[in-house]
Amino acid sequence: MIGNKIRYVLFSAVAAVIGYILFAVWSDFNGFIHALSKIGWAEGAAILGLSLLNYVLRFVRWQWYLSLLGHAIPAPQSALIYFAGFALTTTPGKAGEAVRSLYLQKGFKVPLSHSLAAFFTERFVDLLAVLLLSALVVVAMNRYQGLLIGVALLLGAVLLLVQRPAWLNVATPYLHRLPARLAGVLEKIPHLLSAAGMLLKGRILFGGLLLSLVAWGAEGVAFYLILHFMELPGSVIAGIAVYSIAVLAGALTFLPGGLGGTEAVMILLLVALGCAPADAGAATIVCRLTTLWFAVILGLFAWPAAHRSLSASA
């Protein structure tokens, strides 16, 4: 199963490279290359540093969630497991990142319900943070109010549900009408939501959301730096807004890593800000290389290290 997911990641990487090349040729290849040439080693290091800050803050939150659920995992091994999950970021909805649960169960006897609750909470809080950061697009461009309101209502409904998991028991009598495997999965959801609900209340919700806002805000600032280094229009607020709403749009497509959807929205928003298509495409590709694909590369390095660490401690 893991091998199939790796092949999926490799396929998505090849598809992304082909897509990036085709866009460069279609837009203005010389202009595209000229824009890319403005990002040197120092600029690249600054951008990658902000992306790394995003990952570290999210790991800190993950470790906190696990401790709240009663699991004190040594930080070095926990970090390897967490970063190994990034190798599967380009699976649909980032679901492949849940491979962390398998490692935690094998190495530290963490119940799947607990680690999956932490994973679900991560995804939910990240989505909530990106939504809030996306609200800046209304300030920067005065657009997309309807989309933001719709997603806010959806998140509010989900938050209410995770804090009242017993409501799902109403559907229990009807599960026998579904295929056995699907029914078995659905029967576990109330328990998953019950555990996640503890992480989505009061100071825990606020603390996790604050970490998420800083983490994703850092990548938004990194995107602004890309625009700045390429001498393209856009303020810090506009950079954070464009990045956040593009990530949000990509997440809502449930495509692997938001591939295609995130890039398209980012380019369209940059063109709306006054960028030439070639410049917008170059900025978008640099952003994706230093965020999405940087995470995947870190994950591919961490994966074998995590496996060796768990094997040594077995």
Phi, psi and omega in degrees: 000317179296320179299320178297322179293322178297318177298325178296318179296315179297319178298316180294326178294315178297317179298321179295315180300315179298317179297318180296318180295316180299320178295318181300317180293320182292319187283287180188094190302316181295317178295323178298311180295321179299318179295318179297326184294345181280350177263104179267188182295317181295316179297317179298321180296321179296318180294314179296326179298319178291323175296318179296324176300320177303311183294319182294316180296321179292326175293319178303317179295317178301314180297322178296315179300315180298320180294323178294332178274004174095022184234111180264091182268131177306132187304315181300313180290322179297320180295317178299317179296316182296312181291329176300327179298333180295339179300334183251025180298330184272019169275155184305129180065015184059022184299332180298338179297342179293358175301338176305324182298321180295318179294319181293324178291318182290316187270333187226012176057032177281122179302142179302325181298326180285311182293324178289329174295318177296320179296314179299317180297318176304309182299318182294312182293323176298317180296320178295317180295316180295324176299314180296319178293326179295335179301339178295339179295332177294322178290316186284325188229351180057049180221169169067023178300319181298317180298315181295320179296317180298313181292324178299318178295319179297314180296321178298319179295318179294318179299319177297321181292316182291338177272352176228058185300337180298336179300331181291341180296342178300329182275350184306315182298342184263356184293334182294344179280349183263163174305146187303317182295315180295319179298321179297320178294315183295328179296334182276344185301316179303322178293320178298314181292328178297315178292317180294326181302325178297328181275354183244035179229146170052226186295331180292315176298314182296316180296316179296320180293321179297314177299320181293319179298317179293318182298308182286332174297325178298319178290329175295320176294322177300320178294320176300318179299323176301313178299318181296313181296327180273002179060043179255155182292151177140128177275177176300316180298316179296321179297314178296318182295312181297315180298314185293315182290331176291318177296318178299314180298319179296321179295322183288341177283338185059021172284156182301116181065014184069016185302134180091302182293313179298313181298317182298314181294320180297316180295316180299318180292321179293321176297321178296333178279352178112009179277147171291148181307318180296318179294317179298318179294319179296316179297320180295316182292320176299318179299313182291325178294324185267000177239282183301304187284333172297318178297317180298317180297315177301319180296319181293329175284323183286331186304302180296328179294320178295319180296317179295320181297317180290324179293323182291328183271355183288000000 
